[in-house]
Amino acid sequence: MTVKTAVVGAGTVSEVHLSGIDKNPRTELVGICDLDIDRAREAASRYDITAYGDIDDLLEQESLDWLHICTSVQSHLPLAKRAIDAGVPLLIEKPVTETVAELEELEAYADEHDVPVSPVHQHNFDPVMRTARRMIHSGELGEIRGVDLIYTGLSTPDEANRGTWVFDLPGGEFEEGLPHPIYSALRVGGFPESEESISSITRLVGDYDDEFAYDSAQLQYVTEDDVLCSLKMLSSSKPRHEIYVHGTEKSIQLDMVLQTIQTVDEEYHLSSLKKGKQAISRSAGYLSGLLSNAKLVADGQLNDDWETAIKMNAHYAQFDRTARAIEADAEMPVSLESSKWTIRLIEALRDSSTTTVDAPATI
C-alpha cells in the first residue's frame, strides 16, 4: 500500500513535511493546500504536485489516505473536522489545539467518526530519546524516581519564527515552543496522576513592545507511577536542552542538542581515586556519543537512502512510524492523550501568569 498524502499549510514548518513525505517510500505526496494560492503553487512546483487554495477542493479532488496540518494553531480544529468528515487520518503540528477543551472536542469528533489523529511530537523520535526509552522499559535504570528537564535559550515572546499568529498566544513565540520540552518530559516520566498534582510558576522578565504574559516558566507534577517531574524553561538565555532521569539502579543525562547520554551508576561516597576513574569513564562515554553522532552525519552525507534519513531526522522518523501504522490500521505512535497533557500543562502556566503571587499557582 502506498499512503497518498497531502499537506495543508505552505508556511515555514511545511517544508520538512513535504520533503519527508516525498522521500518516504511508503508515501506518495499528491497535493499542497494554502489560502495563499501563490505560496501553494510555489511549493507545488518544487515537488510536481497539485496546488489548492481550499481544503474542501483538496479533499474532493484527491483520494487521500493521510493529511498533514501545518497551519496556525487557531485553525487546527476546523480544518481537522473537515478532514475527519472525509474520513482522512491526520497528523497535526504541535500544539494540536490552543486549549484542552478544543482538544477534547477534536478527540470526541475523531472517535465518533473512527478516524485516527496524531500530534507531531518529533523529538520523541530523536536517537537519544529512543535510547533512553529502551533503557527505561528494559528496567536497566531500576525504579524511576524523578525527571528533571532544563530547556533554556527558547525564543522570546516577540519573535515571529512561525508567523505573527503566535502573538495571539499569552506567551507569544516562547509559548509556541513550550510543547517540545513538555512532551519530552511526559515521554520519559509519564503523565501527571491528576490535574491537582500540577504546580506552576511563571515570570515576565523581558521588556517587549507588545503585551505578553510570561517568558519564563517552571512546572512540577507527580506522575501516575509516583515519579516527581520538574521542568524549567527560559527564554533569552544560553541554550541547554537536557533531561535527567533518576533511577534506583542508574541515572542518565540526556543532552538533546548533542544527542548524547551520560550514565551514572556509581555510589555517591567515593575515594579520590574512584572519583578520578569516574570522571574518565564519563568523559569516555561522552566522547563515544559524539563519535557515534559524527559517524551518523558522515553516513548521511554519503547515503541518501530513507533508512539513514530517519535516523538523522526526527520528523522523518515520526512520519515513517505513522505511515506504517496507517498501512497496518494500527495504533498511532503518538497519542492525543500526550497532546492533551501537553496543552493542560501549558494552560497551568497561563493560569499562573494571570496571578501575582509569590508561591506557585496550583490548579
Secondary structure, 3 states (H helix, E strand, C coil): CCEEEEEECCCCCHHHHHHHHHHCCCEEEEEEECCCHHHHHHHHHHHCCEEECCHHHHHHHCCCCEEEECCCHHHHHHHHHHHHHCCCCEEECCCCCCCHHHHHHHHHHHHHHCCCEEECCHHHHCHHHHHHHHHHHCCCCCCEEEEEEEEEEECCCCCCCCCHHHHHCCCHHHHHHCHHHHHHHHHHHCCECCHHHCEEEEECCCCCCCCCCCCEEEEEEEECCCCEEEEEEEECCCCEEEEEEEECCCEEEEECCCCEEEEECCCCCCCHHHHHHHHHHHHHHHHHHHHHHHHHHHHHHHCCCHHHHHHHCHHHHHHHHHHHHHHHCCCCCCCHHHHHHHHHHHHHHHHHHCCCCCCCEEC
